[in-house]
Amino acid sequence: MAFMRNCWYVASWTHSLTASCPLAVTIIDEPLVLFRTREGSAAALRDCCCHRNAPLSHGRCENGVLRCMYHGLMFDGSGQCVGIPGQTHIPSTCRVRSYPVLESRGCVFVWMGDPARADPLLIPLPDDYDPRDWDLRWTQCDLRTHYMLMNDNLADMSHVAFLHEATFGGGDTRIAETHPTITRLERGLRVERWLSDRDRVEHWLPDESNPAPDRRQDMWLAYDLIAPGIFVMRTEIHRAGVARESGYTAPTLPPLHSNLNVQAVTPVSETSMRHFFALGPPRLETQDNPALADAMFQLMCKGFEEDRIMLEAQQRNINRWPVQAANAIRHDRGVHLLRRIIDNLVKQDSESAPAPGVSSAGASTASSASLPIS
C-alpha cells in the first residue's frame, strides 16, 4: 500500500510548536522542520540546508526565520534564503523546499503532495468539532508499526471488549457482540452505536452526585474516521432506556456525561507512525470537578499503551510471515471500507503524479502482502 500524498497530515499539536525552537518531524519518510514565522504562523521546510545538506532542525529560530547552525544561512517560511554570513548577494536558487501548512482546531497540518492541490476544505476534521468546548488533555507517542494497523484498530471497535477489558471496556463484551451503523463519507466513515442497559462505569461519570437513579446506563458512541487517519469520537452516558426511546438512533436528550476523543495517525515510515491523541469532558463538567479531565486522560493513556503493545506485536508477526492470509470476519466491514477509500485516494494521487523526469520527492510504497488486509 502506497502512502497518500495529496492530503493533510497532522505534524504537531499547535501548542507543541513554539516560536523559540524548530521542531523536527518525519512524515511518509520525508524529514521536515517546523518553525514559526515573524507573524506567528507555522511553516514547514525540508529538513536539509541547500548549502551543505545539514539538517535545519539542528538550527535555531531568530525573530521568525530559521538559521542553519552549520554555516549560518537563514531561511524564511517559504524556504527562501534571506541571509548568508559574509556576503550580501543571495541567489534566488538558494532555497529549500517548503510545504503548505495550516493550523486548525489545535493541530498543525502539513500537505505532503502537490502544493497546487492543497485545499483547506480537505482538512480532515468534522465541521462541528470545536476543541474550545472541551477540557482536553493532549499527548502523542511513536509506534513501530505501519500506520494502517492503527487505522484498522480505530475502524473496528469490537477489540475494546477484549484488549481494553480492564480500561475502556469495563468487562462488557457487547461491543463485540453487536454491530454499529456505518455510513460512508466522501473520504472516510461515520460509525454509530448504542450499548444499552449496561453496568454503570464509574470512571466515565463526573462524581457520585450525577443524577443516575441506579447502576444501569445506556451509552452512545459516534465517531468519524477520515483519511489519512483522523478520528473524532463523542461518547455519551444516558440513563437506561434512552436508547430505546431514541429509536436506537442519535439521542436528542442531554447526556448525564459525555467526552470527546480525538486521534490522528501520521505515518513516519513503512514500519513506524506517530499517534496523536486527546481526550476530555465538556468544560462545563470540569467547573465542579476539576480533577475529572486528568483522571479520564490517565485512563486513556493506559488503554492506548495496550494498543501500542498489541499493534507492535502484530507488526512483528506480519514481518515474520508477510504472506499469511488474513481471514475476514463481519467486524472487518469498516476496516475494508476505509482501506478501499485510502486505496482509491492513493490511486488518484498516482494518476495525477508528475510526468517522468519531474521529481516526486519522497514517494514511498509498501507491499500489500505486508499488511493483514488489503
N, C-alpha and C positions, 0 to 999 in steps of 0.2 A: 504494500500500500504506500503510495507516494504521499508526501505532505501537501496539504493545502498551502497555497501561497497568496492568492488574492482574497485575503480575509484579515480581520483584526485579531491579533493575539494579545492577551494580557502579558505585559512585560514587567509590571510592577504595580503594587498598590500606590496610590497617589502620595500618601503620607511617607512612603519609603524613599521617595525621590526628593532630595533636599537641594538647596542652592549651594551647599558648601562642598560637595564632593561628587565625582562621577560615579555611576553605577554600572557595573559590568553585568550583562545578561547574554544568554545564548538562546536563540530561537531557531528551530529547524536547521541546526548545525551552523548557523551564522552568528559569530560573536559580534555583539553590539555594545556600544557605550551610550548610556543615557545621561543627560545633564539638563540643567535649567538655564534658559537664556536670560538676558537682561530684563526681559518683560515677565519673567517667571514661568514662561511656558516650557513644556517638556520638548526635548529634541533627542533624536536617535541617530547615531552615526555608526558606520562600520568601525569596529574596534581595531583600526590599523592605520597608523600615520602614513601619509603619502610620501614622506621623505625617506625613512629607513625602515618602515614597517613595524615600528614599535607600537605596542598596544596603548591606545589613548586612554583606556581605563586606568592605566598607571599614572595618568597625568593629574592635573588639578584644575579646579574651577577658579577663574579670576574675573569677577564682575560680569558674569554671564557668557563668557567664552571659555573654551577648553584648551588648556596648554599641554602639549606633549612634553613630558619631563625627560625626554632623551636629548633633543636639541632645541627645545623651546618654541617650536612653531605653535601658533594659536589658531583655533578654528571656531567659527560661529555655528549657529544651529542649522544652517543649510549645508554645512560641510566645507564651506569656502575658507581657505586660509586667510587670516586677517592680520597676521604679524609674523615676521621672521627676524630673529635677532641678527643684527649686523648688516641688514640690507633694507632698503625702502621699497624696491620693486618686488611686487608679489605676482607671479604668473597666474593668469586666470585658470590654468590647468592644475594649479596647486590646490587640490581639494580632495575630500574623501566622500564616499557615497553616504547620502542621507536617506532616511526612511520617513514616510508620513507617520505622524504621531497625533493621537487625540486623547484627551483626558475626559472621562465621563463617569460620573457617579462612583467615585472612589478608585477608579482603575486608570492606569496608563496603558493605552493600546498602541501597538505598532503594526503597520501594514507591511507585510513581507514581500508582496508581489509588485505588479506594475503600478507605479505611483499614479498614473493617469486614471486608474480604476479605483482609487482609494475613496470610497463613498462613505461619508459619515452616517448615512442611513443604514449601513450594514453593521453598525456597532451591535454586537450580539447580546443585547440586554432587553428584557421586556419593557415596554413603554411605561408600565405602571410601577416600575421599581424605582423607589427613591430612598437611598440609604439614610437620609436625614430623619426618616420616620422611625428608625430602628436604632437600638442601643447595641451596635455591633462591636465584636472583637475580631481582629484580623490577624492572620499569620500566613505562612507558606512553608512548604517542605519539598525536598527533592526525592524522587523515587527512581530506582534503577529498573525501569520498565518502559515499554512502548506506551505512548500516551493513549492509544486506543483501548488498552486494557482498562484504564481508568474511565474512559467514556463508556465502555461496556458495563462497568461496575455501576455507573450512575443511571444508565438506561434500564437496568433491571434491579429493582429494589427488593426482590424476593430474598436476596442474600442477607438482608437485615435480620431476618428471623434466626439465622444461624451464626454468621460471622460476628454479628453485633448483639448476641444474645444477652450479654451482661451489660451492655451500654444502651444503644438506641432501641434495640428490640424488646428489651424488658421481658424476655421469655415468651412472648406472644408469637406463635408461628403462623397466624392467619394471613400475614402479608405474603407468605409463600403459598398459602392455600387458596387465595383469591387472586383475581386478575384486575388490573386497572383499566380505565378507559384511556386509550392512546389516540391522540389526534396528530396527524402530520401537519407541521408548519412548513413554510417555504424553505427554511434552512435548518429545520430541527423537529423536535417533538414537544407535545404537551401531554403530560401524564397526570391523571387524577384518580383518586380512590378514597373510599371510606373504610375505616376499620371501626366497626360499630360494636357497642356493648362490651368494651374491653375494660380490663382492670385499671384502676387509677394509677398513673405513672407519676410518682411524687416529684421527680426531678423536673418535670415539664410544667409544674404549677408554681406560681409565684410564692405562695405561702399557704398556711392552713386556713387563712381567712377567706380563701377563694370560695365562692358560693356553690360548691358542689355538694348536693344533698346526700350522696352516697359514693361508693367507690367505683361505680360504673360510669364509663365515659364513651363518647364517640370521638374519633379522630379523623380529620380531613387532611389529606396530603395532596398538594397540587404543585407541579413544577414544570418549567420549561427547560429543555436541554437543546442548546443551539450550537451549530457548528461554528468554530472548530472544537468547542468544548466548554461552553458557558452554561452553568447550572444555577437556576434560581428557584428555590422551593419555599413555599409557605405551608407551615403546619399549624392547624387549629385544633384546640381541645374544646369539645362541646359536651353539654350534658347528654346522658344516654337518651336516645330517642330522636335526636335532631337529624340523624342520617335518614331515618325513615320519613320523618316529616318533610325533609328536603327532596324526597324522591330519589335519594342517592345521587343527587347532582350537587353543584356548588352551593354551599349554605348561604343564606341571606341574614341569618341571625348573628349577632355579635358573639364571638367565642369567649369561653372562660379564660383562655390563654392562647397566645399564638407566638410563633417565632419565625424568623427568616434565615434561610441557609443559602449562602452564595458561594459558588465554587468556580474556579477556572482551571482548565487543563491546558498547559502550554508545553508542546514538545521541545526538548532540548536537542536530542539526537535520536538515532534509531532505537536506542535502548535506555533512554533517560528522559525524564519530564519534570516539570515544576508544577506543584499543586498549590494553588492559592485557595484559601477558604476563610469564610467569615460567618459568624452566627450571632444572633441576638434577639431579644424580645422587643416589643414596641417601647419607645421611650416613656410612654405614659405608665407602663407597668413598673419600670425601674425607679420611678419617683418615690414610691413607697417601699421598694425593696431593692436598694442599690447593689446588693450582692448577687442578685439573680443572674445578670448577664455574665459575670465571671464564672459562676457555678456551671451555667449551661455551656460556656466555652470550654471549660476544663473537661467536661463530659465529651464534647465533640472531639477534642484533641485525642482522648483515649480511643474513641471509635475510629478515627482516621489512622491511628497507629495500627489498629487491627487491619485496616485496608492495606496499608503500606506493606506489612509483613506478608499478607496473602498475595498481593499483586507481584511483589518481587519474587516470591517463591514460584508463582505461576510463570513469570518470565524465565526463570531458570529452567523450568521444565520445557517450555517452548524452545529455548536454546538447545536443550539436550535432545529433544525429539521434535524437530521442526516440521516433519511431515505427518505427524499424528493427526488424524481427523478429529474434529470436534463434533460430537453428536448434539444436534439442536433439540431443545425442549420448548414447550409452549411459552415459558417466560422469556425466551430469546426474541420475541417479536420486536420489542423496542430496540434491542441490540442490532438485529438485522436491518431494521428500518433506518436507524441512524448511520450504520455503515454504508448503506446504499446511498443515502443523501451525501455523505462525505465523499464516497467514490465518484458520484456524479459531479460534485464541485471540483474535485481533482481533475477529472476528465475535461471539464470546461477550461480549467487552467492550462492544461496541455494543448488544447485546441487553439488557445489564444497566445501561446508561448512565442517568444521572439523567433524570427527566421534564423536558419543556420548561419553561424558566424557572428551572431549577436549574443553577447553574454547574458546568461540567465543565472546570475551568481548564486551559488549555494544550493542548486536543485538537488534533492535527495529523495531516494525511493527506498522502499522496504519490500522484500519478497512477501507475497501474500501467504506463502507457506509458513512464514514465521509467526503468523497470527492464528489464534484458535478458530476464528470465524471470519470468513471473507465474503 
